[in-house]
Amino acid sequence: MSTPGIKQTRESAGIDISSAENVKIPPLSTNLVKVTWLPPNELEISWSLHPRSGLFKKHAVQSLDRGVNDPKNHIWMQNLSPTESYHIKEDERISQIVVNFQGENKPLCTVNVHPKARVFIPGLCVTEIETQEGPLHFNNFSFEEDGERGVYAKIIPSLLPPHSFFNFDCIIFPGLIDPDYEGKITFLAWSRKPEGVYLDSTKPFAQLSYFPFKKNETFGCVPMKKTRGESGFGSTG
């Protein structure tokens, strides 16, 4: 029987999933990794895969969107480090899923996100950047289906030219923010240039989008008794 995922807190939007094997990912490489559990296809449930901010911040490693032809219970993991291999350990939390409402994949609203000040991102490394925006306003959304719908936020690369993701000299990490997070809004950026790159505080290099999710669909996962942190995107470890 498949091992269910891990829900860090009762209000978490994401359900953590873990590796089922030990895998070495070489620098600047992408590997398929077997995981202990994913929602069964026969349930016909809409869900999305999201990378873990802590893993990207510490090691420049992230999960990628799943493909329709991916092997069962496997996900793609990418190592952006140009020099260091990353060894994924069995039972290590490497990604997370969010259960969506069928046909509701558009954000409830989106706002631009700016660095709090002009910031330098050193070459080929991940930097956490505090923003001018905040705090989050999850309580501004109300639904008739009381108790069924929750709201989470996601940092995404700005699509506004000439500062879009595809023209950047850096990669903006698409971080998920759980609804019980109350800390500062930050985002993670990885410089593509060895000499580093500056981000100007007057430019919206990222966007903050709010999405609905099915907060009662937990697949039997019992929330761990952890307090939501205030670092990064509200990491619990």
Buried (B, 14 or more C-beta within 10 A) or exposed (E): EEEBBBBBBBBBBBBBBBBBEEBEBEEEBBBEBBBBBBBEEEEEBBBBBBBBBBBBBEBBBBBBEBEEEBEEBBBBBBBBBEEEEBEBEEEBBBBBBBBBBEEEEEBEEBEBBBBBEEBEBEBBBBBBBBBEBBEBEBEEBEEEEEEEBBBBBBBBBBEEEEBEBEEBBBBBBBBBBBBBBEBBBBBBBBBBEEEBBEBEBEBBBBBBBBBBBBBEBBBEBEBBEEEBBEBBBBBBE
